[in-house]
Amino acid sequence: MYYEYKEKEKKNSFFVSIRDKGENSLLEVERKGENVNLTTYVRNDKTTHITIPADLFERMAKRMSQN
C-alpha cells in the first residue's frame, strides 16, 4: 500500500489529507475553531462526512495511539 500525507494551513483552520493511492480513497481532516470535520472519499465520490468537537477528536486520537 502507498499512502500520501499532506498538511495545509488555511485561514482559521488546519487541514490534513491522507490518500490511499492503491484504493483511490481519501481521508480529509480539517480543524475549524472548536470543531473537526472528517470527510472520506472513495473513487472520487464523497461518501461520509461528520463534524465533531475538537476535544472529542483529541481524546479519540490519544486513546487510539495508546493501543
N, C-alpha and C positions, 0 to 999 in steps of 0.2 A: 504494500500500500504506500502511496505517496501523498503526503499532506502538505498544504501550503498555508502558512500562518502569516497574517498581516495585521498591523496595528495602525490606526489613524487617530490623530487628534482633530476633532471637529469643533466648531464653535459651540461652546457649552456642552460638549459631550466627548466621550471616548469610545472608539469603535474597534472591535476585533472581528476578523473573519478567519474561519478555518475551512479550507476546501479539501475534500477527498477527491483527488484527480481521477482515480480509478473508477469510482462510482458516480462521478459528476454530481456530487452533493456538496452543500454549503451550509455552515452554521454561522450566523451573524449574531454578535452580542454587542449591544450598544447601551452605554450608561448615559442617561439623560437626567441630570439632577438627582433626585432620590429614587429613581426607577431604573430598572434594567430591562431592555427589550431583547427577547430571544426570538430569532426567526430562522426557520430551516427551509432549504430549497433542495429539491431532488430533480435532476434533469431540467433545470431552469424554471421549474414551476414552484411557486410559493406554496408550501404545504402546511406549515404551522406557524403560529405567532402567539407569544404570551408576554405580558408585561408584569413584572413582579417588583416588590420593594427591594432596593439595593441591599438592605441589611439581611433580608431573607436569602438573596442570592449569595452574599458573602458567607453566611452561615452554612449554606449548602456546599459551596466550593471548599470551605475549610474542612468540613466533615468528609467530603469525597476524597480530599487529598490525604487524609489520615489513614484511610484503609487501602 
